[in-house]
Amino acid sequence: MAEGLVFELVKEVLDKLGSALWNEIGLLRSFKDDVKDLERKLLKIQAVLLDAEERSNAEKENHALRIWLSELKGAAYDIDDLLDEIRTQAVLWKQQRQVRNQNQLARKVCDQFLSCANPIHLKSKFKMAHRMKALREKIDSIAKQRDAFGLVEAGPRRQAEFKRPETFSLVDEKKIVGRDGDKEKIVSITVMRRLRALQFLGSGSHIMAFYSEAKCLRLLHLNHSKISKLPSSIGKLKLLRLLDLSWTRIQELPESIAGLCNLQTLKLSNCYKIRTLPKSLGRLANLRILDLAYCSSLTIPDSISKLQNLYALNLRVCIKVISLEPIGHLKNLHYLDLSCLYYLMTLPESIGSLQNLHILDISNCHSLLSLPSSLCDLKNLYDLNLLNLNSLVALPESIGSLQNLRILNLSGCGSLLSLPLSLCDLQHLEKLNINYCRKLCELPKMIQKLTKLKKLLNYDCSELKCMPRGIGKLVSLQELSVFVIGKQDRVEHCASISELEHLKHVGELWIKGLENVTSPVDAKAANLIEKNLRSLRLEWNVLSAEEGMDTLLPTQEVDSVLENLQPHRKLEELEIEGYVGGGKFPSWVMHRICSCLPNLVQIKLVNMPRCSSLPPLGQLPFLKELHIGYMPAVTNLGVDKFPVLMILKLSSMPLLREWVTVLTVDDEEGRRERVPIFRCLTQLWLIECPQLRPEPCLPPSVEDLIIGRTSKENLSLILERAMPFGGCGDAAVTPQPPPDKGLRSLTIQGCQPLTCLPESLRSLTSLRSLTISGCHDLERIEDWLGELSDLQYLYILRCSSLRYVPAHKMTALKRLCIGYCPLLEYRYEDIVSSSSEEEKKSWRNCWSRSN
């Protein structure tokens, strides 16, 4: 053994272990303790290595020492390989996140499979951790053996002075004699021979010639490169472990790929030109991860069934795949993604043979009519995703056999009528998602057996009439989308609102069907005041105001029910819908809201035909968003200050007239002073509020204004009072808004009597975006709109009588969108005919039209 060879190798490994990179990248930091332990042990071994190697060369018969050095050398190489792999993987994951952040399409495509939080990446990290542990144990064993040889430690000076002869080095181009092309070739070959990892983003043509020289290459990343073909010499890379060809123009793989005997990961995602895989692929005995996502032209060869060590297979959006028979032979498969196989009608019965499968994604397979009963043989399955299987009518009756299932996603299974009773046998189920199962009539009666259930997501299950009795026993439940209260005639099967008492960990709660609560005592038993809720929605299922007036429950009892549903004071979001009490809110809303709910950030009050006054909402110190809709008896908004309110939405308020935006108060010296309220309001919605009159003006802070379903006169008045200067009358009311403030965005929608834009719009000089939608009587846009020099975006939609838009006069316009305006007489060519080439290019970039 050459003198100092192992010493230098260990020194090189120690340099890597001491690199500052371990503190810079998250994946590396997770191995920091292991690295420190290895470094400490190797330092102790390094101290005696010079003596060990000298004695090994001098004492040829000392076989034990030579074996010890050989084992150390092998372990050092293994550590070096693992460090390279960890560092390369960490950098690649970081680069992938950056690519996804820059490319929205790539982010949407790659998020599930390439995310560092993805189970595949987690498994990869676990595998690295196991290898690291094994190496630590091996080095520990080697370190303990050193004392048996009586080795002498070399001092720091001796170690510093030692320098073994160079075995190879980078070639100095200046010392190479010959043609420039030959010199470049020699340098390239020399570099390739030393590489462990390579990532290339160019065409790859001038690198291809030297692949066969990269004997030590472990990781080859050609993703997002312009490469269209792999050379047959690729099979010579015997040590290659990862080959990434995703997002390339590859059309086929050479048969010689079977020569990659150590290949563990092959990524071909988004290679939309590739149509088939070579039969020799089945000879990749060590292949663990095969990513074929978005290979939309690809068909799967039968030889894939020979990949007995395959751990993860991604076939997402491989839409040409209609048969999956070979997959049943992949006995070691843990992760299988079959999502978005739009023409797949059946799963093979052999899928039940995948006994090691942990994650199965069959989402968005819209043609899949049923699931094979053998699916329930997957005893180790813990995540089953059946999202948006629109044609699926029923689940296998024996689904309860999936004893290790943790996550079951049935969201969007719109044809699903019921859930099997055996589902309640899933003792380890933690998340059940049935959102948008609109035909699902009921939940299994023994749902209380799911004692480990943490999330029950049942949003928009319109046919779900009640919650099953015993649901209150799900004490681990942390998230429940909707608690549906059934009618009294189904009391034997339906849970009472009182069962909410034991659900203490739910953070957000929507209680629906409160018209079916017949006892205020039951409402009190729900004990909402002791629950640490962040969000609460209370809904009486009133389809119209008239139906609400004829409610079966006496008004006094309705009031008492709401009074007894007082939530915890930490509540941040409150919504009350359909309340049909006696014309006023309970005390915790009306008189004590500041002390009972001091942390409210958002409130929504909707469909309350009897309530004639609003609570003192403006006194809430943290309220940022307020929605008030269909409260026909309310005539004013009060005079509270709303100190931090940013969003105000008013809709269907036919009698709402008075809206005071400025208060007159006495200052410290007793002088009268006018003070604006709604100081922070930036977004304002006024939908179907025909009599609303802001007095004396709209709050100057408003930047986005949406007005809908109102008269031309009311529209004109509101816009007049939205002027940046002069709309508020007395200049002493408030300082004029700075030049960069004022109304920026205006939307006018559904104003049917409107034939032309009101003149008051002309004064909104700060306007940057204007949207006009659903104004079917609007015939023309006036030329003076071009005077709004800051107007950059104009959207005109569904204005069926519109004939003229002065687009040529809007010099600052960056985007013009016109849709469903069939009478508009001008053409795109007419608009740009007189423009400069630069202006024409700008128009082409921003023009959008769909009639």
C-alpha positions in Angstrom: 0.0 0.0 0.0 1.5 3.4 -1.0 2.8 5.3 1.9 0.3 7.9 3.2 -2.6 6.8 0.9 -5.1 6.1 3.6 -3.8 9.1 5.6 -4.5 11.5 2.7 -7.9 9.8 2.0 -8.9 10.3 5.7 -7.6 13.8 5.6 -9.8 14.6 2.5 -12.8 13.1 4.3 -12.1 15.2 7.4 -11.9 18.3 5.2 -15.4 17.6 3.9 -16.7 16.9 7.4 -15.4 20.2 8.6 -16.9 22.2 5.7 -19.0 25.3 6.5 -21.6 24.0 4.1 -23.1 21.8 6.8 -24.4 24.9 8.5 -25.8 26.5 5.4 -28.2 23.9 4.0 -31.1 22.5 5.9 -30.7 18.9 4.8 -27.1 19.0 5.8 -27.8 20.5 9.2 -30.1 17.5 10.0 -26.9 15.3 9.8 -24.8 17.7 11.8 -24.5 15.5 15.0 -23.5 12.5 12.9 -20.9 14.5 11.1 -19.4 15.7 14.3 -19.2 12.2 15.7 -17.5 10.9 12.6 -15.1 13.7 12.6 -14.1 13.1 16.2 -13.5 9.4 15.6 -11.6 9.9 12.4 -9.3 12.4 14.0 -8.3 9.9 16.6 -7.6 7.3 13.9 -5.7 9.8 11.7 -3.3 10.4 14.5 -1.9 6.9 14.2 -2.3 6.4 10.5 1.2 7.4 9.5 2.7 4.9 11.8 0.2 2.2 10.7 1.1 2.7 7.0 4.8 2.8 7.6 4.6 -0.5 9.5 2.4 -2.0 6.9 4.9 -1.3 4.2 7.9 -2.5 6.4 6.2 -5.5 8.0 4.8 -7.5 5.0 3.7 -10.3 7.2 1.5 -8.1 9.4 -1.7 -9.2 7.7 -4.0 -8.0 10.5 -2.7 -4.4 10.2 -3.1 -4.5 6.4 -6.7 -5.8 6.7 -7.4 -3.0 9.3 -6.1 -0.4 6.9 -8.1 -1.9 4.0 -11.3 -1.8 6.1 -10.5 1.8 7.0 -9.9 2.7 3.4 -13.2 1.2 2.3 -15.1 2.9 5.1 -13.5 6.2 4.1 -14.5 5.8 0.5 -18.1 5.0 1.7 -18.2 8.1 3.9 -16.9 10.2 1.0 -19.6 8.8 -1.3 -22.3 9.4 1.2 -21.2 13.0 1.9 -21.1 13.8 -1.8 -24.6 12.3 -2.2 -26.0 14.2 0.8 -24.5 17.5 -0.3 -25.6 17.1 -4.0 -29.1 16.1 -3.0 -29.4 19.1 -0.7 -28.2 21.5 -3.4 -30.5 19.9 -6.0 -33.6 20.2 -3.8 -32.7 23.8 -3.2 -32.4 24.4 -7.0 -35.7 22.7 -7.7 -37.4 25.0 -5.2 -35.9 28.0 -6.9 -37.0 26.7 -10.3 -40.5 26.2 -9.1 -40.7 29.6 -7.6 -39.6 31.2 -10.9 -41.8 29.0 -13.1 -45.5 28.7 -12.0 -46.2 25.8 -14.4 -43.2 23.8 -13.2 -44.1 24.5 -9.6 -47.6 23.1 -10.2 -46.3 20.1 -12.0 -43.5 19.2 -9.6 -44.8 20.1 -6.2 -46.2 16.7 -5.2 -43.3 14.5 -6.3 -40.3 16.8 -6.1 -41.1 18.6 -2.9 -38.7 18.0 0.0 -41.7 17.3 2.2 -42.8 14.5 -0.3 -42.8 11.0 1.2 -40.2 10.0 -1.5 -37.8 12.6 -0.4 -38.5 11.8 3.3 -37.7 8.1 2.5 -34.5 9.2 0.7 -33.5 11.2 3.8 -34.3 8.2 6.1 -32.2 6.0 3.9 -29.3 8.4 4.1 -29.7 8.5 7.9 -29.6 4.7 8.1 -26.4 4.6 5.9 -24.9 7.3 8.1 -25.7 5.3 11.3 -24.1 2.1 9.8 -21.0 4.0 8.8 -20.7 5.5 12.3 -20.9 2.0 13.8 -18.3 0.7 11.3 -15.9 3.6 12.1 -16.5 3.0 15.8 -15.5 -0.6 15.4 -12.4 0.3 13.4 -11.4 2.9 16.0 -11.6 0.4 18.9 -9.3 -2.0 17.0 -6.4 0.5 16.7 -5.2 -0.1 20.2 -4.5 -3.8 19.4 -1.6 -2.8 17.1 0.3 -0.6 19.5 0.4 2.3 17.0 2.2 5.5 17.8 0.5 8.9 17.3 2.2 11.3 15.0 2.3 14.8 16.3 0.7 17.8 14.5 4.0 18.8 13.0 4.7 15.4 11.6 1.2 15.3 10.1 1.6 18.8 8.6 5.0 17.9 7.1 3.7 14.8 5.5 2.7 15.0 1.8 2.3 11.8 -0.2 3.3 11.7 -3.8 0.6 12.9 -6.3 -1.3 10.1 -7.9 -3.1 12.4 -10.3 -3.8 16.1 -10.7 -5.6 18.6 -12.9 -3.8 19.0 -16.2 -2.1 22.4 -16.9 -3.3 23.3 -20.3 -0.1 25.4 -20.9 2.1 22.3 -20.7 0.1 20.3 -23.3 1.7 20.4 -26.7 -0.5 19.9 -29.7 -3.6 21.1 -31.5 -6.1 23.1 -29.5 -8.8 20.6 -30.2 -6.7 17.8 -28.8 -5.7 19.8 -25.8 -9.4 20.5 -25.0 -10.2 16.8 -25.4 -7.4 15.8 -23.0 -8.4 18.3 -20.4 -12.1 17.3 -20.7 -11.3 13.6 -20.4 -9.1 14.3 -17.3 -11.9 16.2 -15.6 -14.6 13.7 -16.5 -12.5 10.9 -14.9 -12.6 12.6 -11.5 -16.3 13.7 -11.5 -18.7 12.2 -8.9 -21.7 14.5 -9.8 -22.6 16.5 -12.8 -25.4 18.8 -13.6 -25.7 20.3 -17.1 -28.3 22.7 -18.5 -27.0 23.3 -22.0 -27.4 21.2 -25.1 -25.0 18.6 -23.7 -23.5 17.8 -27.2 -19.9 18.5 -26.3 -20.2 16.6 -23.0 -21.7 13.5 -24.6 -18.4 12.4 -26.1 -16.7 12.0 -22.7 -19.5 10.2 -20.7 -17.7 6.9 -21.1 -14.7 8.4 -19.4 -16.6 9.4 -16.2 -15.9 6.1 -14.4 -16.6 7.6 -11.0 -19.8 9.4 -11.8 -22.5 8.8 -9.3 -25.1 11.6 -10.0 -25.9 12.8 -13.5 -28.5 15.7 -13.8 -29.5 16.7 -17.3 -32.9 18.0 -16.3 -34.1 21.1 -18.2 -31.3 20.7 -20.8 -31.8 20.6 -24.5 -30.5 17.0 -24.9 -32.6 14.9 -27.2 -30.7 11.6 -27.2 -28.5 9.6 -24.9 -25.4 7.9 -26.4 -25.1 4.2 -26.2 -22.0 4.7 -24.1 -24.2 5.8 -21.2 -24.2 2.1 -20.2 -20.5 2.3 -19.3 -21.2 4.5 -16.2 -21.2 1.5 -13.9 -21.2 3.5 -10.7 -24.1 5.8 -11.7 -26.8 6.0 -9.0 -29.0 8.8 -10.2 -29.9 9.8 -13.8 -32.2 12.9 -14.1 -33.6 13.5 -17.6 -36.7 15.4 -16.6 -38.0 18.2 -18.7 -35.8 17.2 -21.7 -36.5 16.4 -25.3 -35.5 12.7 -25.0 -37.5 10.5 -27.4 -36.1 7.1 -26.4 -33.6 5.5 -24.1 -30.9 3.2 -25.5 -31.0 -0.5 -24.8 -27.5 0.0 -23.3 -29.1 1.7 -20.3 -29.2 -1.8 -18.8 -25.5 -1.5 -18.2 -26.2 1.0 -15.4 -26.0 -1.8 -12.9 -26.0 0.5 -9.8 -28.7 2.9 -11.0 -31.1 3.6 -8.2 -33.1 6.7 -9.4 -34.3 7.4 -13.0 -36.3 10.6 -13.5 -38.0 11.1 -16.9 -40.8 13.4 -15.7 -42.2 15.8 -18.4 -40.4 14.1 -21.2 -43.5 14.5 -23.4 -41.8 13.2 -26.5 -40.8 9.8 -25.1 -43.2 7.0 -26.3 -41.8 3.8 -25.0 -39.1 2.4 -22.7 -36.5 -0.2 -23.7 -37.1 -3.8 -22.8 -33.7 -3.8 -21.2 -35.1 -1.5 -18.5 -36.2 -4.6 -16.6 -32.5 -5.5 -16.0 -31.9 -2.5 -13.8 -31.9 -4.7 -10.7 -31.0 -1.9 -8.3 -33.5 0.7 -9.5 -35.5 2.1 -6.6 -37.2 5.3 -8.0 -38.8 5.6 -11.4 -40.4 9.0 -12.1 -42.4 9.0 -15.4 -44.8 11.8 -14.4 -46.3 13.8 -17.3 -44.8 11.5 -20.0 -48.1 11.9 -21.8 -47.1 9.8 -24.9 -45.6 6.9 -23.0 -46.8 3.4 -22.8 -45.5 0.9 -20.2 -43.6 -2.2 -21.3 -44.1 -5.5 -19.6 -40.5 -5.6 -18.7 -41.2 -3.1 -16.0 -42.5 -6.0 -13.9 -38.9 -7.3 -13.5 -37.9 -4.3 -11.4 -38.2 -6.2 -8.2 -36.4 -3.6 -6.0 -38.5 -0.7 -7.3 -39.5 1.5 -4.3 -41.4 4.3 -5.9 -43.2 4.6 -9.3 -44.8 7.8 -10.6 -47.1 7.6 -13.6 -49.0 10.8 -13.1 -50.6 12.1 -16.3 -49.3 9.2 -18.4 -52.6 9.4 -20.2 -51.7 6.7 -22.8 -51.6 4.1 -20.0 -54.8 2.1 -20.0 -53.5 -1.2 -18.5 -51.5 -1.7 -15.4 -51.1 -5.5 -15.3 -47.2 -5.4 -15.0 -47.4 -3.3 -11.8 -48.8 -6.2 -9.8 -45.4 -7.9 -9.8 -43.5 -5.0 -8.2 -43.5 -6.7 -4.7 -41.2 -4.1 -3.1 -43.2 -1.0 -4.2 -43.9 1.5 -1.4 -45.1 4.5 -3.4 -47.4 4.4 -6.5 -48.8 7.4 -8.2 -51.5 6.7 -10.8 -53.2 10.0 -10.7 -54.7 11.7 -13.8 -54.8 8.5 -15.9 -57.9 9.8 -17.5 -58.7 6.7 -19.7 -58.0 4.1 -17.1 -61.2 2.2 -16.5 -60.1 -0.6 -14.1 -57.3 -1.5 -11.8 -55.9 -5.0 -12.0 -56.7 -7.5 -9.3 -53.0 -8.1 -9.0 -52.7 -4.7 -7.3 -53.5 -6.6 -4.1 -50.1 -8.3 -4.3 -48.3 -5.0 -3.5 -48.0 -5.9 0.2 -45.4 -3.3 0.9 -47.3 -0.4 -0.6 -47.6 2.6 1.7 -49.0 5.3 -0.5 -51.4 4.9 -3.4 -52.7 7.9 -5.4 -55.5 7.2 -7.9 -56.9 10.7 -7.9 -58.5 12.3 -11.0 -58.9 9.0 -12.8 -62.3 10.1 -14.1 -63.1 6.9 -16.1 -62.5 4.6 -13.2 -65.8 3.0 -12.4 -64.9 0.7 -9.5 -62.1 -0.5 -7.3 -61.1 -4.1 -7.1 -61.8 -6.0 -3.9 -58.1 -7.0 -3.8 -57.3 -3.4 -3.0 -58.3 -4.2 0.5 -55.4 -6.7 0.8 -52.9 -3.9 1.0 -52.3 -4.3 4.7 -49.5 -1.8 4.9 -51.2 1.0 3.1 -51.4 4.2 5.1 -52.4 6.8 2.5 -55.1 6.2 -0.1 -56.0 9.2 -2.4 -59.2 8.8 -4.4 -59.7 12.5 -5.1 -62.2 13.4 -7.9 -63.1 9.9 -8.9 -66.3 11.2 -10.4 -67.6 7.9 -11.7 -67.0 5.9 -8.5 -70.3 4.9 -7.0 -69.2 2.7 -4.1 -66.1 1.7 -2.1 -65.2 -2.0 -1.6 -67.2 -3.4 1.3 -64.1 -4.8 2.9 -62.2 -1.5 3.0 -62.0 -1.9 6.8 -59.3 -4.5 6.2 -56.8 -1.7 5.5 -55.8 -1.8 9.2 -52.8 0.6 8.8 -54.6 3.3 6.8 -54.1 6.8 8.2 -55.4 9.0 5.4 -58.4 8.4 3.2 -59.2 11.2 0.6 -62.6 10.9 -1.1 -63.0 14.6 -1.9 -64.9 15.2 -5.1 -66.3 11.7 -5.4 -69.6 13.2 -6.6 -71.3 9.9 -7.4 -70.5 8.2 -4.1 -73.8 7.4 -2.3 -72.7 5.9 1.0 -69.7 4.7 2.9 -69.2 1.0 3.9 -69.9 0.1 7.5 -66.5 -1.6 7.6 -64.9 1.9 7.3 -65.4 2.2 11.0 -62.9 -0.6 11.5 -60.0 1.6 10.4 -58.7 1.9 13.9 -55.7 4.0 12.8 -57.5 6.4 10.5 -56.4 10.0 11.2 -57.9 11.9 8.3 -61.1 11.4 6.4 -61.8 13.8 3.6 -65.3 13.7 2.0 -65.5 17.3 0.8 -67.7 17.8 -2.2 -69.3 14.4 -2.0 -72.6 15.9 -2.9 -74.6 12.7 -3.1 -73.4 11.2 0.1 -76.5 11.0 2.4 -75.0 9.8 5.7 -71.9 8.9 7.6 -71.5 5.3 9.0 -73.5 4.9 12.2 -70.5 3.5 14.2 -68.2 6.4 13.4 -67.3 6.7 17.1 -65.1 3.7 16.7 -62.6 5.9 14.8 -61.0 7.0 18.0 -57.8 8.3 16.4 -59.5 10.4 13.8 -58.1 14.0 13.8 -59.6 15.5 10.7 -63.1 15.0 9.3 -63.5 17.2 6.3 -67.1 17.3 5.0 -67.5 20.7 3.3 -70.3 21.0 0.7 -71.9 17.6 1.3 -75.3 19.0 0.4 -77.2 15.7 0.9 -75.7 15.1 4.3 -78.6 15.8 6.6 -77.1 15.1 10.0 -74.1 13.8 12.0 -74.4 10.3 13.3 -75.0 9.8 17.0 -71.8 9.2 19.0 -69.6 11.6 17.0 -68.9 13.4 20.2 -66.8 10.4 21.2 -64.2 11.4 18.6 -62.2 13.1 21.3 -59.0 13.3 19.1 -60.8 15.4 16.5 -59.0 18.6 15.7 -60.7 19.7 12.5 -64.4 19.3 11.6 -65.6 21.2 8.5 -69.3 21.1 9.2 -71.4 19.9 12.1 -74.9 19.2 10.6 -77.8 19.1 13.0 -80.6 16.9 11.8 -84.4 17.2 12.2 -86.2 15.9 15.2 -87.9 13.1 13.3 -84.5 11.5 12.9 -83.4 11.9 16.5 -82.6 8.2 16.9 -79.9 8.4 14.3 -78.7 12.0 14.5 -76.3 13.6 16.9 -77.6 16.5 19.1 -75.7 19.7 19.2 -74.8 18.8 22.8 -72.3 16.2 21.5 -70.0 19.1 20.7 -69.3 19.3 24.4 -66.6 16.7 24.2 -64.9 17.9 20.9 -62.5 20.2 22.8 -59.6 20.4 20.3 -61.5 21.6 17.2 -60.1 25.0 16.1 -62.6 25.9 13.4 -66.3 25.0 13.5 -69.3 25.5 11.2 -72.6 24.5 12.8 -75.3 24.0 10.2 -79.0 23.4 10.7 -79.5 25.4 13.9 -83.2 25.7 13.0 -83.4 22.1 14.2 -82.2 22.8 17.7 -85.4 22.7 19.8 -83.8 23.2 23.2 -81.7 26.1 24.3 -80.4 23.7 27.0 -78.8 21.5 24.3 -77.2 24.6 22.9 -75.8 25.5 26.3 -74.5 21.9 26.7 -72.3 22.4 23.5 -70.1 24.5 25.8 -68.6 26.7 23.0 -67.4 29.2 25.5 -64.8 26.7 26.8 -63.6 25.7 23.3 -60.4 27.4 22.0 -62.0 28.2 18.6 -60.4 30.5 16.1 -63.3 30.5 13.7 -67.0 29.9 14.2 -69.9 29.9 11.7 -73.5 29.6 12.9 -76.1 28.9 10.3 -79.9 28.7 10.3 -80.9 27.0 7.1 -83.3 29.7 5.8 -83.7 29.7 2.1 -85.4 33.0 2.0 -86.6 35.8 4.2 -90.2 34.7 3.9 -89.4 31.1 5.0 -87.5 32.6 7.9 -90.6 34.5 9.1 -92.5 31.3 9.3 -89.9 29.4 11.4 -91.3 26.6 13.6 -89.3 27.6 16.6 -90.7 30.5 18.7 -88.7 33.7 18.4 -87.8 33.7 22.1 -86.3 30.2 21.9 -84.3 31.1 18.8 -82.9 34.1 20.7 -82.0 31.8 23.6 -80.3 29.3 21.4 -78.0 32.0 20.0 -77.4 33.4 23.5 -76.3 30.0 24.7 -73.8 29.6 21.8 -71.4 32.3 23.0 -67.9 31.3 21.9 -64.5 31.7 23.6 -63.1 35.2 23.9 -60.1 34.2 21.7 -62.3 33.8 18.6 -60.9 35.6 15.6 -63.6 34.9 12.9 -67.4 34.9 13.4 -70.1 34.3 10.8 -73.8 34.3 11.6 -76.2 33.4 8.7 -79.9 33.1 8.6 -80.6 34.1 12.2 -84.3 34.8 12.5 -84.6 35.9 16.1 -86.7 38.7 17.5 -85.0 41.6 15.7 -82.0 41.9 17.9 -78.8 40.1 18.7 -77.9 38.4 22.0 -76.1 40.3 24.7 -72.7 38.8 24.0 -73.0 40.3 20.4 -75.0 43.5 21.0 -73.9 44.9 24.4 -70.7 43.0 25.5 -69.0 42.2 22.2 -65.8 44.2 23.1 -65.4 42.2 26.3 -66.7 38.9 25.1 -64.9 38.8 21.7 -62.1 41.3 21.9 -59.9 39.5 19.4 -62.3 39.4 16.4 -60.6 40.1 13.1 -63.4 39.2 10.7 -67.2 39.2 11.0 -69.9 38.2 8.5 -73.6 38.8 9.2 -75.8 37.5 6.4 -79.6 36.9 5.8 -81.2 38.3 8.9 -84.6 39.7 7.8 -85.7 40.7 11.3 -82.6 42.5 12.6 -83.0 46.2 12.4 -79.8 47.4 14.0 -76.2 46.4 14.0 -73.9 45.6 17.0 -71.3 48.2 17.9 -68.7 46.5 15.6 -66.7 49.6 15.2 -65.5 49.4 18.8 -63.6 46.1 18.1 -59.9 47.1 18.2 -58.7 44.4 15.7 -61.5 44.1 13.3 -60.1 44.2 9.7 -62.9 42.7 7.6 -66.7 43.1 7.8 -69.3 41.6 5.6 -73.0 42.5 5.9 -75.5 41.0 3.5 -79.3 40.9 3.2 -80.3 42.7 6.4 -83.3 44.6 4.8 -84.4 46.3 8.0 -81.0 48.0 8.7 -81.0 51.7 7.7 -77.6 52.9 9.0 -74.1 51.7 9.9 -73.8 53.7 13.1 -71.0 56.1 13.9 -68.3 53.8 15.3 -64.7 54.5 14.3 -63.6 51.1 13.0 -59.9 51.9 13.8 -58.3 49.2 11.7 -61.0 48.0 9.3 -59.5 47.3 5.8 -62.3 45.5 3.9 -66.0 46.4 4.0 -68.6 44.4 2.0 -72.2 45.6 1.9 -74.7 43.6 -0.2 -78.5 43.5 -0.6 -79.3 46.3 1.8 -82.3 48.0 0.2 -83.0 50.4 3.1 -79.4 51.3 4.0 -79.1 55.0 3.5 -77.0 56.7 6.2 -73.3 56.1 6.3 -71.4 58.6 8.3 -67.7 58.7 7.4 -66.7 61.9 9.3 -67.5 62.8 12.9 -67.7 66.2 14.5 -66.0 66.3 17.9 -64.6 68.8 20.4 -60.8 69.0 20.6 -58.9 69.6 23.9 -59.5 73.3 23.7 -63.2 72.9 23.1 -63.2 73.7 19.4 -65.3 71.8 17.0 -63.3 69.4 14.8 -64.3 67.0 12.0 -62.5 63.7 12.3 -62.6 61.0 9.6 -63.5 57.4 10.5 -62.6 54.2 8.6 -59.1 55.5 8.3 -57.6 52.2 7.2 -60.4 51.1 4.8 -58.8 50.2 1.4 -61.4 47.8 -0.2 -65.1 48.6 -0.4 -67.9 46.5 -1.9 -71.4 48.1 -2.5 -73.7 45.6 -4.1 -77.4 46.3 -4.4 -77.4 49.2 -1.9 -79.6 51.6 -4.0 -80.1 54.3 -1.3 -76.6 54.4 0.2 -75.2 57.9 0.7 -71.8 58.2 2.2 -71.7 61.4 4.3 -69.9 63.6 3.4 -67.7 61.4 1.1 -66.1 58.0 0.8 -63.2 57.4 3.1 -60.1 58.8 1.3 -58.1 55.7 2.1 -60.3 53.5 -0.3 -58.2 52.2 -3.2 -60.5 49.4 -4.6 -64.2 50.1 -5.1 -66.7 47.5 -6.4 -70.3 48.8 -7.2 -73.0 46.5 -8.5 -76.7 46.4 -9.2 -77.5 50.0 -8.5 -79.1 52.9 -10.4 -77.2 55.4 -12.6 -78.0 58.2 -10.2 -76.7 56.3 -7.2 -73.6 55.3 -9.1 -72.9 58.9 -10.1 -73.3 60.2 -6.6 -71.0 57.6 -5.1 -68.3 58.3 -7.7 -68.7 62.0 -7.1 -68.0 61.4 -3.4 -65.0 59.3 -4.3 -63.1 62.1 -5.8 -59.6 62.5 -4.3 -60.1 66.2 -3.5 -63.2 68.2 -2.9 -65.6 65.2 -2.4 -65.6 65.8 1.4 -66.6 69.4 1.4 -64.7 71.2 4.1 -60.9 70.9 3.6 -60.4 70.9 7.3 -62.0 67.5 7.7 -58.8 65.6 6.9 -55.5 66.2 5.2 -55.6 65.8 1.4 -54.5 62.3 0.4 -50.9 62.2 -0.8 -50.3 62.0 -4.6 -49.8 58.2 -4.5 -53.1 57.6 -2.8 -56.7 57.7 -4.0 -59.0 55.3 -5.8 -56.9 53.0 -7.9 -59.4 50.3 -9.0 -63.1 50.6 -9.9 -65.4 47.8 -10.8 -69.0 48.5 -12.1 -71.1 45.4 -12.5 -74.7 44.6 -13.3 -75.9 48.2 -13.5 -78.5 47.5 -16.2 -80.1 50.9 -16.6 -76.6 52.4 -17.4 -76.4 53.6 -21.0 -73.2 55.7 -20.6 -70.6 56.2 -17.9 -71.4 58.9 -15.4 -69.6 62.2 -15.8 -68.3 61.9 -12.2 -66.0 59.1 -13.3 -64.0 61.7 -15.3 -62.6 63.2 -12.1 -61.1 60.0 -10.7 -57.6 61.0 -11.9 -55.8 58.4 -9.8 -57.6 55.5 -11.4 -55.4 52.7 -12.8 -57.8 49.9 -13.4 -61.4 50.0 -14.6 -63.7 46.9 -15.0 -67.2 47.1 -16.5 -69.1 43.9 -16.4 -72.7 42.8 -17.1 -74.0 46.3 -18.0 -76.1 45.2 -20.9 -77.6 48.7 -21.7 -74.2 50.4 -22.0 -73.8 51.5 -25.6 -70.5 53.4 -25.7 -67.4 54.4 -23.7 -66.9 58.2 -23.9 -63.8 59.7 -25.4 -63.0 61.6 -22.2 -62.0 58.3 -20.6 -58.7 58.8 -22.4 -58.1 61.8 -20.2 -57.4 59.5 -17.3 -53.7 59.4 -17.8 -53.0 56.8 -15.1 -55.5 54.3 -16.5 -53.5 51.2 -17.5 -56.0 48.3 -17.3 -59.4 48.3 -18.9 -61.7 45.2 -18.7 -65.1 45.2 -20.5 -67.2 42.0 -20.2 -70.7 41.0 -21.1 -71.9 44.4 -22.3 -74.1 43.2 -25.1 -75.1 46.7 -26.4 -71.6 48.2 -26.4 -70.6 49.6 -29.8 -67.7 51.9 -29.2 -64.5 52.0 -27.1 -62.0 54.9 -27.6 -59.0 52.6 -27.2 -56.8 54.7 -29.6 -57.1 57.6 -27.2 -56.0 55.7 -24.1 -52.3 56.2 -24.5 -51.3 54.8 -21.1 -53.2 51.6 -21.5 -51.2 48.4 -20.9 -54.0 45.8 -21.1 -57.3 45.9 -22.8 -59.6 42.9 -22.3 -63.0 42.8 -24.1 -65.2 39.7 -23.9 -68.8 38.9 -24.9 -69.5 42.3 -26.5 -70.9 41.1 -29.8 -71.9 44.6 -31.2 -68.5 46.1 -30.8 -67.8 47.3 -34.4 -64.0 47.9 -34.4 -61.4 45.3 -35.0 -58.0 44.8 -33.5 -56.3 45.9 -36.7 -58.2 49.2 -36.7 -56.8 50.0 -33.2 -53.2 49.4 -34.0 -53.1 50.5 -37.6 -51.9 54.0 -36.8 -49.6 53.0 -33.9 -45.9 52.8 -34.0 -44.1 49.4 -34.1 -43.4 49.6 -30.4 -47.0 50.4 -29.6 -48.2 47.6 -31.9 -46.1 45.2 -30.0 -47.5 46.5 -26.7 -51.0 46.1 -28.0 -50.4 42.5 -29.1 -49.0 41.7 -25.7 -52.1 43.0 -23.8 -55.0 42.4 -26.2 -57.5 39.7 -25.3 -60.9 39.2 -26.9 -63.5 36.4 -26.8 -66.9 37.0 -28.3 
